[in-house]
Amino acid sequence: MSTPDLAPRRTFGGIVAVWVLALVAGVAIGLFVPTEWRAQWITVALGGCVVAAFAIQLWYGRSQAFIQRVAASVLGALVVLGVITAGFGLASIVPR
């Protein structure tokens, strides 16, 4: 039987770190990727966020609510990238 942690690390920071990673990746895609390739790169960025979510949550070393933390990380990254993609779509409508 293992002993409980006296002061376990907070896990919300790891969740938000994945969201920030998604935001940075989405902005970088918007700045550096041509318009016709953005959808493919957003998918790659989401895949990178999934891998990062697993890595960060495994690094914390806590098994309690692991799946919920990974799901919150990935869902938040999906929402962030979705909002950025919606911004790309709205920007493409506006004539230059």
All heavy atoms as an XYZ file, in Angstrom:
708
protein
N       0.839     -1.161      0.000
C       0.000      0.000      0.000
C       0.889      1.232      0.000
O       1.867      1.296      0.721
C      -0.892     -0.013      1.228
C      -1.813      1.156      1.307
S      -2.821      1.028      2.785
C      -4.411      1.055      2.068
N       0.563      2.188     -0.810
C       1.382      3.395     -0.877
C       0.834      4.464      0.055
O      -0.357      4.497      0.363
C       1.407      3.931     -2.312
O       0.119      4.331     -2.685
N       1.699      5.331      0.467
C       1.279      6.417      1.354
C       0.806      7.594      0.515
O       1.356      7.859     -0.560
C       2.438      6.864      2.249
O       3.502      7.329      1.415
C       2.931      5.738      3.128
N      -0.201      8.292      0.981
C      -0.684      9.446      0.210
C       0.315     10.596      0.265
O       1.079     10.738      1.221
C      -1.990      9.812      0.916
C      -1.847      9.279      2.293
C      -0.977      8.057      2.186
N       0.286     11.409     -0.780
C       1.146     12.585     -0.813
C       0.676     13.578      0.236
O      -0.514     13.832      0.391
C       1.094     13.254     -2.189
C       1.695     12.389     -3.269
O       2.574     11.588     -2.933
O       1.282     12.531     -4.430
N       1.629     14.142      0.967
C       1.268     15.131      1.967
C       0.852     16.447      1.307
O      -0.096     17.088      1.721
C       2.437     15.364      2.925
C       2.818     14.159      3.781
C       4.014     14.494      4.643
C       1.644     13.735      4.643
N       1.554     16.852      0.292
C       1.224     18.071     -0.445
C       1.372     17.783     -1.937
O       2.404     18.066     -2.538
C       2.129     19.215     -0.028
N       0.359     17.194     -2.544
C       0.482     16.841     -3.959
C       0.583     18.097     -4.824
O       0.062     19.150     -4.493
C      -0.804     16.071     -4.244
C      -1.753     16.502     -3.200
C      -0.941     16.841     -1.997
N       1.278     17.935     -5.928
C       1.417     19.046     -6.870
C       0.079     19.374     -7.498
O      -0.736     18.489     -7.735
C       2.398     18.675     -7.970
C       3.810     18.558     -7.508
C       4.687     18.272     -8.681
N       5.225     16.921     -8.495
C       5.923     16.274     -9.380
N       6.167     16.807    -10.534
N       6.368     15.072     -9.132
N      -0.105     20.639     -7.796
C      -1.341     21.044     -8.472
C      -1.264     20.597     -9.929
O      -0.233     20.736    -10.574
C      -1.522     22.546     -8.385
C      -1.722     23.028     -6.975
C      -2.112     24.488     -6.986
N      -2.221     24.971     -5.620
C      -3.353     25.001     -4.952
N      -4.457     24.570     -5.510
N      -3.386     25.479     -3.725
N      -2.368     20.083    -10.431
C      -2.369     19.552    -11.794
C      -2.979     20.508    -12.802
O      -2.895     20.269    -13.996
C      -3.142     18.226    -11.833
O      -4.455     18.449    -11.341
C      -2.455     17.172    -10.992
N      -3.587     21.600    -12.325
C      -4.233     22.525    -13.253
C      -3.210     23.221    -14.143
O      -3.496     23.540    -15.289
C      -5.067     23.554    -12.474
C      -5.956     24.382    -13.354
C      -7.030     23.815    -14.006
C      -5.700     25.725    -13.540
C      -7.838     24.568    -14.828
C      -6.495     26.489    -14.350
C      -7.578     25.910    -15.001
N      -2.013     23.432    -13.643
C      -0.967     24.065    -14.446
C      -0.595     23.243    -15.660
O      -0.320     23.791    -16.732
N      -0.589     21.928    -15.532
C      -0.295     21.066    -16.671
C      -1.378     21.102    -17.720
O      -1.105     21.001    -18.919
N      -2.616     21.263    -17.266
C      -3.731     21.361    -18.210
C      -3.633     22.666    -18.991
O      -3.745     22.697    -20.220
C      -5.069     21.245    -17.460
C      -5.214     19.855    -16.860
C      -6.246     21.559    -18.376
C      -6.375     19.707    -15.900
N      -3.393     23.748    -18.286
C      -3.307     25.061    -18.933
C      -2.078     25.148    -19.834
O      -2.111     25.814    -20.867
C      -3.301     26.175    -17.865
C      -3.044     27.532    -18.474
C      -4.614     26.181    -17.104
N      -1.007     24.436    -19.492
C       0.195     24.443    -20.331
C      -0.101     23.896    -21.728
O       0.407     24.422    -22.726
C       1.297     23.625    -19.670
N      -0.942     22.889    -21.805
C      -1.309     22.332    -23.111
C      -2.165     23.334    -23.886
O      -2.019     23.487    -25.101
C      -2.032     20.984    -22.946
C      -2.508     20.447    -24.282
C      -1.115     19.980    -22.281
N      -3.035     24.051    -23.188
C      -3.842     25.072    -23.852
C      -2.959     26.181    -24.409
O      -3.174     26.658    -25.526
C      -4.866     25.660    -22.896
C      -5.854     24.697    -22.338
C      -6.064     23.403    -22.719
C      -6.776     24.949    -21.279
N      -7.046     22.835    -21.959
C      -7.502     23.763    -21.075
C      -7.041     26.050    -20.492
C      -8.493     23.663    -20.110
C      -8.027     25.960    -19.528
C      -8.750     24.772    -19.346
N      -1.973     26.590    -23.647
C      -1.053     27.633    -24.106
C      -0.240     27.127    -25.292
O      -0.006     27.869    -26.258
C      -0.143     28.092    -22.948
C       0.958     28.998    -23.430
C      -0.968     28.787    -21.874
N       0.168     25.870    -25.244
C       0.874     25.275    -26.379
C       0.002     25.306    -27.633
O       0.487     25.620    -28.721
C       1.286     23.839    -26.048
C       1.937     23.040    -27.176
C       3.296     23.621    -27.512
C       2.051     21.583    -26.785
N      -1.276     24.998    -27.489
C      -2.196     25.038    -28.628
C      -2.334     26.466    -29.163
O      -2.368     26.680    -30.381
C      -3.559     24.494    -28.222
N      -2.398     27.435    -28.269
C      -2.507     28.830    -28.685
C      -1.266     29.272    -29.452
O      -1.371     29.877    -30.527
C      -2.731     29.721    -27.465
C      -2.850     31.218    -27.736
C      -4.137     31.507    -28.492
C      -2.813     31.990    -26.440
N      -0.100     28.934    -28.928
C       1.147     29.305    -29.596
C       1.261     28.615    -30.950
O       1.641     29.234    -31.954
C       2.357     28.963    -28.685
C       3.668     29.081    -29.431
C       2.349     29.866    -27.467
N       0.906     27.348    -31.016
C       0.962     26.614    -32.285
C      -0.026     27.191    -33.291
O       0.301     27.350    -34.471
C       0.671     25.138    -32.052
N      -1.240     27.538    -32.841
C      -2.229     28.109    -33.747
C      -1.801     29.454    -34.299
O      -1.972     29.725    -35.499
N      -1.240     30.298    -33.457
C      -0.769     31.607    -33.926
C       0.413     31.440    -34.882
O       0.490     32.115    -35.909
C      -0.403     32.506    -32.723
C       0.311     33.764    -33.169
C      -1.653     32.863    -31.934
N       1.322     30.513    -34.569
C       2.455     30.258    -35.458
C       1.983     29.735    -36.808
O       2.523     30.133    -37.851
C       3.423     29.275    -34.810
N       0.983     28.891    -36.789
C       0.425     28.383    -38.053
C      -0.187     29.525    -38.841
O      -0.016     29.635    -40.056
C      -0.582     27.259    -37.781
C       0.156     26.013    -37.318
C      -1.435     26.956    -39.012
C      -0.740     24.932    -36.751
N      -0.910     30.406    -38.165
C      -1.513     31.545    -38.848
C      -0.495     32.484    -39.460
O      -0.744     33.090    -40.511
N       0.667     32.611    -38.819
C       1.677     33.543    -39.317
C       2.567     32.951    -40.404
O       2.956     33.659    -41.341
C       2.559     34.003    -38.151
C       1.905     34.892    -37.105
C       2.874     35.166    -35.962
C       1.429     36.180    -37.724
N       2.896     31.667    -40.291
C       3.935     31.108    -41.154
C       3.458     30.109    -42.214
O       4.242     29.749    -43.081
C       5.007     30.424    -40.289
C       5.671     31.378    -39.330
C       5.554     31.192    -37.970
C       6.391     32.462    -39.795
C       6.152     32.063    -37.084
C       6.993     33.346    -38.918
C       6.876     33.141    -37.553
N       2.212     29.661    -42.134
C       1.742     28.627    -43.062
C       0.825     29.259    -44.104
O      -0.044     30.068    -43.767
C       1.007     27.504    -42.279
C       0.405     26.490    -43.224
C       1.961     26.835    -41.314
N       0.982     28.895    -45.378
C       0.074     29.420    -46.408
C      -1.379     29.004    -46.150
O      -1.647     27.983    -45.503
C       0.581     28.781    -47.705
C       1.963     28.321    -47.409
C       2.028     28.063    -45.946
N      -2.289     29.792    -46.655
C      -3.710     29.601    -46.376
C      -4.208     28.208    -46.751
O      -4.986     27.606    -46.018
C      -4.537     30.665    -47.133
O      -4.020     31.957    -46.804
C      -5.992     30.591    -46.760
N      -3.765     27.674    -47.863
C      -4.278     26.385    -48.320
C      -3.765     25.202    -47.495
O      -4.304     24.106    -47.597
C      -3.962     26.166    -49.803
C      -2.504     26.179    -50.155
C      -1.969     27.577    -50.471
O      -2.727     28.549    -50.366
O      -0.793     27.677    -50.815
N      -2.752     25.392    -46.653
C      -2.199     24.323    -45.836
C      -2.558     24.434    -44.365
O      -2.153     23.598    -43.557
C      -0.670     24.293    -45.972
C      -0.225     23.738    -47.271
C       0.138     24.438    -48.372
C      -0.114     22.367    -47.619
N       0.470     23.597    -49.387
C       0.325     22.310    -48.944
C      -0.348     21.185    -46.936
C       0.546     21.109    -49.598
C      -0.125     19.988    -47.586
C       0.308     19.961    -48.900
N      -3.309     25.433    -43.972
C      -3.576     25.668    -42.553
C      -4.383     24.549    -41.904
O      -4.122     24.172    -40.758
C      -4.296     26.998    -42.353
C      -3.369     28.163    -42.507
C      -4.061     29.459    -42.223
N      -3.134     30.559    -42.415
C      -3.494     31.785    -42.607
N      -4.775     32.111    -42.619
N      -2.592     32.727    -42.774
N      -5.367     24.003    -42.587
C      -6.208     22.956    -41.999
C      -5.383     21.707    -41.665
O      -5.562     21.097    -40.598
C      -7.348     22.589    -42.945
N      -4.474     21.361    -42.535
C      -3.635     20.192    -42.282
C      -2.706     20.434    -41.093
O      -2.507     19.548    -40.254
C      -2.803     19.840    -43.525
C      -3.619     19.288    -44.659
C      -4.222     20.379    -45.546
O      -4.127     21.553    -45.245
N      -4.846     19.976    -46.632
N      -2.150     21.622    -40.989
C      -1.220     21.918    -39.908
C      -1.930     22.076    -38.573
O      -1.355     21.784    -37.526
C      -0.382     23.149    -40.244
C       0.771     22.783    -41.114
C       0.879     22.995    -42.458
C       1.955     22.113    -40.724
N       2.064     22.490    -42.918
C       2.748     21.948    -41.872
C       2.428     21.633    -39.516
C       3.989     21.318    -41.833
C       3.666     21.019    -39.480
C       4.439     20.863    -40.633
N      -3.182     22.535    -38.598
C      -3.952     22.592    -37.350
C      -4.161     21.177    -36.809
O      -4.084     20.936    -35.601
C      -5.303     23.305    -37.574
C      -5.081     24.802    -37.759
C      -6.268     23.049    -36.438
C      -4.670     25.541    -36.506
N      -4.389     20.214    -37.703
C      -4.537     18.820    -37.289
C      -3.236     18.290    -36.683
O      -3.257     17.586    -35.662
C      -4.954     17.955    -38.498
O      -6.119     18.513    -39.086
C      -5.229     16.533    -38.085
N      -2.121     18.644    -37.293
C      -0.814     18.235    -36.754
C      -0.596     18.868    -35.382
O      -0.082     18.218    -34.450
C       0.315     18.611    -37.737
C       1.681     18.403    -37.117
C       0.187     17.818    -39.028
N      -0.979     20.134    -35.230
C      -0.825     20.814    -33.937
C      -1.672     20.141    -32.866
O      -1.221     19.985    -31.720
C      -1.214     22.284    -34.074
N      -2.888     19.728    -33.207
C      -3.737     19.029    -32.240
C      -3.114     17.690    -31.848
O      -3.129     17.309    -30.672
C      -5.151     18.825    -32.783
C      -6.123     18.160    -31.820
C      -6.294     19.002    -30.559
C      -7.470     17.932    -32.491
N      -2.543     16.985    -32.801
C      -1.846     15.731    -32.482
C      -0.663     15.967    -31.552
O      -0.430     15.198    -30.616
N       0.068     17.048    -31.781
C       1.165     17.398    -30.892
C       0.677     17.742    -29.495
O       1.328     17.411    -28.496
N      -0.491     18.380    -29.411
C      -1.064     18.707    -28.102
C      -1.499     17.441    -27.361
O      -1.379     17.376    -26.128
C      -2.246     19.663    -28.264
S      -1.750     21.323    -28.715
N      -1.990     16.444    -28.076
C      -2.363     15.174    -27.442
C      -1.126     14.501    -26.850
O      -1.137     14.042    -25.697
C      -3.068     14.240    -28.455
C      -3.220     12.842    -27.896
C      -4.421     14.808    -28.846
N      -0.053     14.465    -27.631
C       1.193     13.864    -27.139
C       1.732     14.654    -25.949
O       2.174     14.079    -24.941
C       2.231     13.769    -28.276
C       3.586     13.340    -27.758
C       1.742     12.829    -29.362
N       1.684     15.984    -26.038
C       2.166     16.828    -24.940
C       1.313     16.632    -23.688
O       1.841     16.621    -22.567
C       2.163     18.287    -25.362
N       0.003     16.468    -23.856
C      -0.875     16.258    -22.702
C      -0.508     14.966    -21.976
O      -0.416     14.947    -20.742
C      -2.339     16.224    -23.145
N      -0.293     13.892    -22.731
C       0.124     12.638    -22.104
C       1.461     12.799    -21.403
O       1.639     12.347    -20.265
C       0.218     11.512    -23.138
C      -1.079     10.824    -23.390
C      -1.754     10.992    -24.580
C      -1.639      9.989    -22.439
C      -2.950     10.362    -24.811
C      -2.833      9.338    -22.672
C      -3.495      9.531    -23.855
N       2.417     13.445    -22.065
C       3.748     13.595    -21.485
C       3.707     14.426    -20.208
O       4.334     14.065    -19.206
C       4.687     14.235    -22.509
N       2.975     15.524    -20.226
C       2.917     16.391    -19.049
C       2.223     15.680    -17.895
O       2.683     15.729    -16.749
C       2.216     17.718    -19.399
C       3.118     18.555    -20.303
C       1.843     18.496    -18.146
C       2.440     19.770    -20.893
N       1.126     15.008    -18.167
C       0.407     14.339    -17.083
C       1.176     13.129    -16.555
O       1.097     12.813    -15.366
C      -0.998     13.939    -17.534
C      -1.884     15.116    -17.868
C      -1.987     16.129    -16.752
O      -1.985     15.793    -15.573
N      -2.080     17.394    -17.116
N       1.926     12.452    -17.403
C       2.781     11.369    -16.918
C       3.928     11.915    -16.079
O       4.350     11.299    -15.112
C       3.333     10.547    -18.089
C       2.346      9.582    -18.742
C       2.981      8.979    -19.987
C       1.924      8.511    -17.778
N       4.428     13.081    -16.429
C       5.515     13.698    -15.686
C       5.086     14.046    -14.262
O       5.890     13.986    -13.336
C       5.992     14.950    -16.421
C       7.060     15.690    -15.699
C       8.364     15.309    -15.539
C       6.924     16.926    -15.015
N       9.035     16.247    -14.801
C       8.176     17.257    -14.472
C       5.857     17.797    -14.818
C       8.386     18.408    -13.741
C       6.078     18.947    -14.099
C       7.326     19.239    -13.560
N       3.803     14.406    -14.089
C       3.315     14.704    -12.746
C       3.395     13.488    -11.834
O       3.531     13.619    -10.624
C       1.870     15.205    -12.788
C       1.764     16.690    -13.004
C       1.114     17.194    -14.115
C       2.300     17.585    -12.101
C       1.022     18.546    -14.319
C       2.205     18.940    -12.299
C       1.568     19.418    -13.410
O       1.484     20.756    -13.615
N       3.267     12.298    -12.367
C       3.427     11.090    -11.585
C       2.252     10.756    -10.681
O       2.426     10.028     -9.709
N       1.087     11.264    -10.969
C      -0.102     10.968    -10.166
C      -1.072     10.160    -11.011
O      -1.400     10.541    -12.133
C      -0.782     12.258     -9.710
C       0.072     13.021     -8.722
C      -0.637     14.213     -8.175
N      -1.866     13.801     -7.506
C      -2.868     14.639     -7.284
N      -2.810     15.876     -7.660
N      -3.945     14.215     -6.651
N      -1.549      9.074    -10.461
C      -2.470      8.230    -11.218
C      -3.932      8.610    -11.001
O      -4.783      8.239    -11.798
C      -2.262      6.761    -10.842
O      -2.523      6.580     -9.460
N      -4.214      9.353     -9.940
C      -5.604      9.732     -9.659
C      -6.069     10.738    -10.715
O      -5.432     11.754    -10.948
C      -5.735     10.374     -8.266
C      -5.415      9.464     -7.121
C      -3.927      9.387     -6.825
O      -3.152     10.178     -7.306
N      -3.568      8.397     -6.026
N      -7.189     10.426    -11.350
C      -7.847     11.285    -12.343
C      -6.948     11.583    -13.542
O      -7.051     12.642    -14.147
C      -8.342     12.576    -11.702
N      -6.105     10.631    -13.912
C      -5.206     10.824    -15.053
C      -5.997     11.042    -16.340
O      -5.725     11.976    -17.091
C      -4.279      9.614    -15.189
C      -3.412      9.645    -16.411
C      -2.283     10.435    -16.444
C      -3.727      8.877    -17.520
C      -1.483     10.473    -17.567
C      -2.932      8.904    -18.646
C      -1.807      9.699    -18.672
N      -6.980     10.195    -16.580
C      -7.758     10.282    -17.813
C      -8.525     11.598    -17.874
O      -8.605     12.237    -18.927
C      -8.728      9.089    -17.932
C      -7.943      7.772    -17.984
C      -9.637      9.224    -19.134
C      -7.040      7.640    -19.179
N      -9.063     12.051    -16.752
C      -9.808     13.313    -16.726
C      -8.874     14.491    -17.023
O      -9.263     15.430    -17.732
C     -10.499     13.523    -15.375
C     -11.673     12.615    -15.154
C     -11.287     11.261    -14.589
O     -10.116     10.953    -14.408
N     -12.279     10.436    -14.327
N      -7.667     14.468    -16.497
C      -6.724     15.559    -16.749
C      -6.277     15.588    -18.204
O      -6.197     16.657    -18.816
C      -5.512     15.421    -15.818
C      -5.839     15.672    -14.372
C      -4.586     15.819    -13.526
N      -3.549     14.824    -13.761
C      -3.421     13.693    -13.089
N      -4.264     13.399    -12.120
N      -2.436     12.859    -13.365
N      -6.014     14.417    -18.766
C      -5.620     14.359    -20.180
C      -6.787     14.808    -21.057
O      -6.606     15.566    -22.019
C      -5.143     12.943    -20.564
C      -4.954     12.826    -22.065
C      -3.854     12.612    -19.846
N      -7.986     14.362    -20.726
C      -9.163     14.760    -21.504
C      -9.400     16.260    -21.422
O      -9.716     16.899    -22.433
C     -10.394     14.010    -21.011
N      -9.238     16.853    -20.238
C      -9.408     18.302    -20.102
C      -8.353     19.052    -20.903
O      -8.642     20.077    -21.534
C      -9.341     18.694    -18.629
N      -7.128     18.544    -20.897
C      -6.060     19.175    -21.674
C      -6.362     19.141    -23.160
O      -6.267     20.159    -23.856
C      -4.731     18.460    -21.416
O      -4.368     18.537    -20.080
N      -6.741     17.970    -23.649
C      -6.982     17.807    -25.085
C      -8.248     18.552    -25.509
O      -8.267     19.199    -26.573
C      -7.060     16.309    -25.449
C      -7.483     16.115    -26.886
C      -5.715     15.652    -25.197
N      -9.280     18.505    -24.702
C     -10.507     19.224    -25.039
C     -10.264     20.726    -25.074
O     -10.743     21.425    -25.979
C     -11.618     18.885    -24.047
C     -12.977     19.519    -24.337
C     -13.514     19.058    -25.678
C     -13.948     19.182    -23.229
N      -9.514     21.241    -24.115
C      -9.187     22.663    -24.128
C      -8.369     23.043    -25.350
O      -8.592     24.084    -25.965
N      -7.396     22.205    -25.712
C      -6.592     22.464    -26.909
C      -7.459     22.433    -28.160
O      -7.276     23.254    -29.069
C      -5.471     21.445    -27.016
N      -8.423     21.510    -28.199
C      -9.343     21.440    -29.333
C     -10.169     22.718    -29.443
O     -10.351     23.258    -30.543
C     -10.256     20.223    -29.197
C     -11.288     20.017    -30.294
C     -10.606     19.678    -31.606
C     -12.258     18.925    -29.898
N     -10.651     23.222    -28.319
C     -11.443     24.459    -28.333
C     -10.576     25.640    -28.763
O     -11.002     26.461    -29.588
C     -12.078     24.695    -26.939
C     -12.657     26.088    -26.832
C     -13.142     23.648    -26.665
N      -9.363     25.734    -28.228
C      -8.469     26.843    -28.599
C      -8.167     26.807    -30.089
O      -8.266     27.831    -30.787
C      -7.166     26.781    -27.765
C      -6.112     27.712    -28.324
C      -7.459     27.117    -26.324
N      -7.806     25.647    -30.602
C      -7.506     25.537    -32.031
C      -8.759     25.739    -32.883
O      -8.676     26.277    -33.988
C      -6.860     24.183    -32.330
C      -5.431     24.028    -31.814
C      -4.943     22.597    -32.010
C      -4.493     25.004    -32.481
N      -9.919     25.348    -32.365
C     -11.165     25.589    -33.100
C     -11.485     27.066    -33.216
O     -11.924     27.545    -34.273
N     -11.271     27.810    -32.145
C     -11.512     29.256    -32.185
C     -10.535     29.923    -33.145
O     -10.916     30.810    -33.930
C     -11.411     29.849    -30.762
C     -11.354     31.364    -30.791
C     -12.573     29.379    -29.908
N      -9.276     29.492    -33.112
C      -8.290     30.058    -34.038
C      -8.650     29.718    -35.479
O      -8.552     30.571    -36.374
C      -6.875     29.558    -33.672
C      -6.446     30.191    -32.349
C      -5.869     29.866    -34.767
C      -5.158     29.656    -31.799
N      -9.099     28.500    -35.722
C      -9.504     28.104    -37.066
C     -10.719     28.889    -37.530
O     -10.812     29.274    -38.705
C      -9.799     26.592    -37.113
O      -8.640     25.894    -36.641
C     -10.133     26.128    -38.516
N     -11.657     29.153    -36.625
C     -12.808     29.994    -36.981
C     -12.345     31.398    -37.349
O     -12.882     32.019    -38.281
C     -13.796     30.042    -35.813
N     -11.340     31.895    -36.636
C     -10.770     33.189    -36.993
C     -10.133     33.163    -38.374
O     -10.258     34.124    -39.133
N      -9.445     32.072    -38.707
C      -8.893     31.931    -40.049
C      -9.993     31.955    -41.104
O      -9.870     32.585    -42.146
C      -8.123     30.618    -40.205
C      -6.864     30.519    -39.395
C      -6.325     29.275    -39.103
C      -6.216     31.640    -38.912
C      -5.174     29.151    -38.357
C      -5.058     31.525    -38.168
C      -4.534     30.286    -37.900
N     -11.096     31.262    -40.825
C     -12.207     31.220    -41.771
C     -12.847     32.582    -41.955
O     -13.150     32.973    -43.085
N     -13.039     33.296    -40.865
C     -13.607     34.641    -40.982
C     -12.657     35.588    -41.693
O     -13.093     36.459    -42.452
C     -13.954     35.181    -39.596
C     -15.136     34.498    -38.897
C     -15.279     35.047    -37.474
C     -16.409     34.714    -39.688
N     -11.366     35.433    -41.452
C     -10.391     36.290    -42.122
C     -10.330     36.015    -43.615
O     -10.032     36.917    -44.406
C      -9.016     36.093    -41.489
N     -10.617     34.784    -44.016
C     -10.571     34.470    -45.450
C     -11.763     35.049    -46.206
O     -11.702     35.224    -47.420
C     -10.505     32.956    -45.659
O     -11.722     32.344    -45.284
N     -12.846     35.358    -45.485
C     -14.017     35.949    -46.128
C     -13.779     37.416    -46.458
O     -14.245     37.910    -47.477
C     -15.263     35.791    -45.205
C     -15.598     34.325    -45.048
C     -16.443     36.553    -45.776
C     -16.702     34.073    -44.048
N     -13.053     38.094    -45.584
C     -12.826     39.521    -45.742
C     -11.882     39.750    -46.914
O     -10.788     39.189    -46.952
C     -12.220     40.114    -44.444
C     -11.910     41.589    -44.626
C     -13.141     39.877    -43.283
N     -12.295     40.586    -47.873
C     -11.407     40.847    -49.021
C     -10.211     41.705    -48.594
O     -10.312     42.560    -47.724
C     -12.285     41.585    -50.023
C     -13.382     42.173    -49.203
C     -13.570     41.275    -48.011
N      -9.085     41.488    -49.249
C      -7.882     42.259    -48.930
C      -7.807     43.517    -49.739
O      -8.128     43.736    -50.785
C      -6.637     41.443    -49.174
C      -6.533     40.305    -48.196
C      -5.258     39.594    -48.410
N      -5.238     38.404    -47.573
C      -4.181     37.728    -47.310
N      -3.028     38.089    -47.789
N      -4.228     36.667    -46.555
